[in-house]
Amino acid sequence: MHYGEDRVYKKIEVIGVSKGGIEDAIKVAIAKAHKTLERVSWFEVKEIHGHVGEEGQVTEYQVILKVSFELK
Protein backbone atom coordinates (compact mmCIF):
# COMPACT_ATOMS: atom_id res chain seq x y z
CA MET A 1 0.00 0.00 0.00
CA HIS A 2 1.27 3.41 -0.90
CA TYR A 3 -0.17 6.56 0.56
CA GLY A 4 -1.14 8.98 -2.13
CA GLU A 5 -2.90 6.25 -4.11
CA ASP A 6 -6.69 6.23 -4.26
CA ARG A 7 -8.19 3.98 -1.60
CA VAL A 8 -11.44 3.43 0.29
CA TYR A 9 -11.99 2.58 3.94
CA LYS A 10 -14.86 1.24 5.98
CA LYS A 11 -15.28 2.34 9.60
CA ILE A 12 -16.92 0.14 12.23
CA GLU A 13 -17.52 0.48 15.95
CA VAL A 14 -16.03 -1.94 18.49
CA ILE A 15 -15.91 -1.97 22.28
CA GLY A 16 -12.80 -3.07 24.16
CA VAL A 17 -13.21 -4.16 27.77
CA SER A 18 -10.43 -4.64 30.32
CA LYS A 19 -9.85 -4.60 34.05
CA GLY A 20 -6.33 -3.32 33.36
CA GLY A 21 -7.14 0.21 32.25
CA ILE A 22 -8.12 2.33 29.27
CA GLU A 23 -5.01 1.56 27.23
CA ASP A 24 -5.48 -2.18 27.79
CA ALA A 25 -9.12 -1.92 26.65
CA ILE A 26 -7.96 -0.19 23.45
CA LYS A 27 -5.30 -2.84 22.85
CA VAL A 28 -7.82 -5.67 23.36
CA ALA A 29 -10.20 -4.11 20.83
CA ILE A 30 -7.50 -3.45 18.23
CA ALA A 31 -5.97 -6.93 18.61
CA LYS A 32 -9.35 -8.58 18.03
CA ALA A 33 -10.17 -6.29 15.10
CA HIS A 34 -6.78 -7.10 13.56
CA LYS A 35 -7.46 -10.86 13.85
CA THR A 36 -10.98 -10.52 12.44
CA LEU A 37 -10.57 -7.88 9.71
CA GLU A 38 -8.03 -7.41 6.95
CA ARG A 39 -6.07 -4.20 6.50
CA VAL A 40 -6.93 -2.49 9.80
CA SER A 41 -5.49 0.99 9.41
CA TRP A 42 -6.44 3.34 12.24
CA PHE A 43 -8.77 3.93 15.16
CA GLU A 44 -10.35 6.76 17.09
CA VAL A 45 -11.67 6.72 20.64
CA LYS A 46 -15.35 7.61 20.65
CA GLU A 47 -16.33 7.09 24.30
CA ILE A 48 -14.85 5.83 27.55
CA HIS A 49 -16.98 4.14 30.18
CA GLY A 50 -16.27 2.15 33.29
CA HIS A 51 -17.85 0.03 35.95
CA VAL A 52 -17.64 0.92 39.63
CA GLY A 53 -17.69 -1.93 42.13
CA GLU A 54 -19.62 -2.11 45.38
CA GLU A 55 -16.73 -0.64 47.37
CA GLY A 56 -16.30 2.35 45.04
CA GLN A 57 -13.32 1.08 43.05
CA VAL A 58 -13.09 0.97 39.27
CA THR A 59 -13.52 -2.68 38.29
CA GLU A 60 -13.68 -2.46 34.50
CA TYR A 61 -12.87 -0.07 31.65
CA GLN A 62 -14.93 0.02 28.45
CA VAL A 63 -13.65 1.95 25.44
CA ILE A 64 -15.80 2.45 22.35
CA LEU A 65 -13.63 2.76 19.26
CA LYS A 66 -14.20 3.50 15.61
CA VAL A 67 -11.84 1.20 13.69
CA SER A 68 -11.19 1.58 9.98
CA PHE A 69 -9.91 -0.92 7.50
CA GLU A 70 -9.09 -0.59 3.83
CA LEU A 71 -11.50 -2.22 1.40
CA LYS A 72 -10.02 -4.52 -1.23
Helices and strands as residue ranges (DSSP letters): E 9-18, H 22-36, E 40-52, E 58-70
